């Protein structure tokens, strides 16, 4: 994924106390991450599933290949949810230093 910039939007949600299935937005963060950070996030999915959390990966075809573009993580007690959305941007000016 040389010359591909990865932008991650992380949305933290908290369960609405008045209902069983809806969540309220707590915090939204946007950042640029490296390919190694992207791989670390996806490699930790199995670990969190073993702890009892729910991890859902959504994949699609991008210019960089068939990659996960949305990762939804739910805590084991179902009180918190984190949605990570990845955007792959091809930029010739972007230099990735390993």
Secondary structure, 3 states (H helix, E strand, C coil): CCCEEEEEEEEEEEECCCCCCCEEEEEEEEEEECHHHHHHHHHCHHHHHHHCCEEEEEEEEECCEEEEEEEEEECCCCCEEEEEEEEEEECCCCCCCC
